[in-house]
Amino acid sequence: MIAEPAKPHGPFGCVVLAPPTSRPQSPTRPTRDDQFHERLADWLLFMVPMFIAEQRNASDQEMERARTDALEQIASHGDDLQFGGKHQGSSRTALAKGFAILARAEGGVTALGVHACTVPHAYCPAQPHPGPSDAADAHTPETAP
């Protein structure tokens, strides 16, 4: 039996905060770096869905051009993105467009505290996953192989 392709999340995709990593958190007050990452994640949660919607009917050629433009902007001005400067706005926009492009990939993209995808997939942070007790219930003697 052939599995049906998953239905897309909708015009804005699915953009959520990624689960926290095992990186130790500051035991005291948040650092400047922590605050930057939190603000950047919030900004991406707002902007990436708009760029997903903007790109949803783009041709492969348009997507390739957008990918190249975002890559060049981030590579040339990534320091402005993080530390401020003349190109901060355009670099952050390029980052959000890059997330929107990568959201189309199988499994989406997870980086900088944000997950973005356009179709449901296994282990998506936005989807509930069965816990250990749910998995044990799934293999009762009646349904065990």
Residue pairs with C-beta under 8 A, 6 or more apart in sequence:
5 119
6 119
6 120
6 121
7 119
7 120
8 118
8 119
9 117
9 118
9 119
9 120
11 52
11 53
11 56
12 49
12 50
12 52
12 53
13 48
13 49
13 52
13 53
13 100
13 103
13 116
13 117
13 118
14 108
14 115
14 116
14 117
14 118
14 120
14 124
14 126
15 44
15 45
15 48
15 49
15 52
15 99
15 103
15 114
15 115
15 116
16 45
16 114
16 115
16 125
16 126
17 41
17 45
17 113
17 114
17 115
17 125
18 110
18 111
18 113
18 114
18 115
18 125
19 125
25 34
26 34
30 38
36 82
37 112
37 113
38 113
40 92
40 112
40 113
41 112
41 113
41 114
43 92
43 96
44 95
44 96
44 99
44 112
44 114
44 116
45 114
47 92
47 93
47 96
48 96
48 99
48 100
48 103
48 114
48 116
50 96
51 96
51 97
51 99
51 100
52 100
52 103
52 116
52 118
54 100
55 62
55 63
55 66
55 97
55 100
55 101
55 104
58 66
63 101
63 104
66 97
66 101
67 98
67 101
69 94
69 97
70 94
70 95
70 97
70 98
70 101
71 98
73 87
73 90
73 91
73 93
73 94
74 81
74 91
74 94
74 95
74 98
76 87
77 85
77 87
77 88
77 90
77 91
78 91
79 85
80 86
80 87
80 88
80 91
81 87
81 88
81 91
81 92
81 95
99 109
99 111
99 114
99 116
100 116
102 108
102 109
102 116
103 109
103 116
103 117
103 118
104 118
106 121
107 117
107 121
107 122
107 123
108 115
108 116
108 117
108 118
108 121
108 124
109 115
109 116
109 117
110 116
110 125
115 124
115 125
115 126
117 124
117 126
120 127
123 129
130 138
